Amino acid sequence: MPDFRDIKTDGAWSSAEEEAFVRTLGKPAKEAVSRAIRERGYRHTSCHGRAGINPLVFESGQGSILKDADGNRYLDLGSGIYVTNLGHAHPKVSEAISRQAKALMNCHDYMTPVKAAFLERLSGCLGGDLNNIHLYDNGTTAVEFAIRAARTITGRHEVISFFSDHHGKTYGSAALGRITPSNGPARPSGFHLVPRPDPYRPVWTGQDGKIDTDAYIAFYEQYMKEATTGLVAAFVLEPIQGWGGTIIPPDDFLPKLAHLCRSRGVLLVTDEILAGSGRTGKWLSADWWGVRPDITVLGKGLGNGFPMSALVVKEEHAWALPKIAPSTTFGGNPMACAAGLATIRAIEEEGAMELAVENGKYLLERLEELKEAHPMIGDVRGRGCLLGIEFVWDRETKKPFIEAASEVYAECLKRKLIPGVPVVHLLRLAPQLTIDREMIGTAVAILDESIERVEEKFGMKGGLGDRRATV
Ligand SMILES: Cc1ncc(COP(=O)(O)O)c(C=O)c1O
């Protein structure tokens, strides 16, 4: 078993622990054991995934720290992949799963005491009439059923989603996103994509040069008229876009989209798989604008690492769920419900959503300092603990600096910081909601140094210099 006696289980980071971590920075990581495990494992799978750029073998984790097979410790600023909102191996969640595993693991879709308790608590968290739930074991499945539910409720079949949003990789969910040769060959009929308002890269602006939400809404209206049969079942979107761009919409966007939907009998389906479950400081990120969807889906952080997701429909649409035969083999299994219940309790006990807002605000302020110091940072943005850095060649032209994100990511890894995965020219950050402030300071100092290395490599100059924090 890995030895975590020197790391506190509540995620707090004492100055002695921080110093111990900082002493390891810059030293080459030991990697003999990891290399042997990699060789063994990849003999039997051709999918190297992240290991292509990140050849690490992780063995254990606690809070925001991951430990590899050689005992090197890494600071995880990606929460796995936006999953471990309360940190790795949260003691109460792990304990609840193991207790349940000894009692009952599967009884298909029968009700269980733990499922009843979880459904009750989740429905309480979502509030109002978002109270009809069906459970799954991954995000894409919940999205597939959301599409089927929307079609059944409306009796219509077309669906409109948004540029760069990500909804999953199975047939229907992939059709809501960017089509590539690997998930093509073409978008299935009835699926449409439209641009979403991105305040940093607006398509339509008003006379004041600011993003013009009304122009987007007018375009969607015209699009429905010109490019669909008129039988649109739903708009599907990530209220705050996570994976594709960490895009926070203008404040009037969601209310205006919801109004458009209502006026045309179209359902509003929000994908909260990434941004929900407290990551932005609310159970649903759409709550930032007081917008209630007809259907929503949750996943990722819902079980703090245990695979689970939820399809939620408004009470008035509850009749539709039995009609789509929604049950699956593992959806709503007792262990998932135990994990979900323990996660909700821990979020409340630890004030994790309030901390997400405070920590995210603090990290964003520190990222603003980095932006001032580094010419290749075009924009930094975020809500709660969902943040991103956009790299550009030039702040005027905003030409995307594609190489930068993976170069900075690689430099961070050398310094034992794991940011969220880079996407095109964007580096994403998704710390544990309850992360310690000292850890944020350490992470920002590593980011600063890493960005400086990349700027040097590409002939740019920047950096916090003496203002660099603790490292
Ligand atoms: C917003 C969103 N929806 C759906 C999915 C798909 O979830 P899963 O990978 O669990 O199938 C993802 C995954 O990244 C996501 O970010």
The ligand as an SDF file (V2000), in Angstrom:
LIG
                    3D

 16 16  0  0  0  0  0  0  0  0999 V2000
  -20.3620   18.1260  -20.8290 C   0  0  0  0  0  0  0  0  0  0  0  0
  -20.1140   16.6600  -21.0380 C   0  0  0  0  0  0  0  0  0  0  0  0
  -21.1380   15.8690  -21.4010 N   0  0  0  0  0  0  0  0  0  0  0  0
  -20.9680   14.5480  -21.5850 C   0  0  0  0  0  0  0  0  0  0  0  0
  -19.7410   13.9570  -21.4330 C   0  0  0  0  0  0  0  0  0  0  0  0
  -19.5780   12.4810  -21.6380 C   0  0  0  0  0  0  0  0  0  0  0  0
  -19.3680   11.8590  -20.4160 O   0  0  0  0  0  0  0  0  0  0  0  0
  -18.6650   10.4150  -20.3510 P   0  0  0  0  0  0  0  0  0  0  0  0
  -17.2380   10.6050  -20.7570 O   0  0  0  0  0  0  0  0  0  0  0  0
  -18.8090   10.0040  -18.9020 O   0  0  0  0  0  0  0  0  0  0  0  0
  -19.4220    9.5290  -21.2660 O   0  0  0  0  0  0  0  0  0  0  0  0
  -18.6460   14.7330  -21.0740 C   0  0  0  0  0  0  0  0  0  0  0  0
  -17.3120   14.1270  -20.9220 C   0  0  0  0  0  0  0  0  0  0  0  0
  -16.3010   14.7730  -20.8850 O   0  0  0  0  0  0  0  0  0  0  0  0
  -18.8320   16.1290  -20.8670 C   0  0  0  0  0  0  0  0  0  0  0  0
  -17.8220   16.9330  -20.5440 O   0  0  0  0  0  0  0  0  0  0  0  0
  1  2  1  0
  2  3  1  0
  2 15  2  0
  3  4  2  0
  4  5  1  0
  5  6  1  0
  5 12  2  0
  6  7  1  0
  7  8  1  0
  8  9  2  0
  8 10  1  0
  8 11  1  0
 12 13  1  0
 12 15  1  0
 13 14  2  0
 15 16  1  0
M  END
$$$$
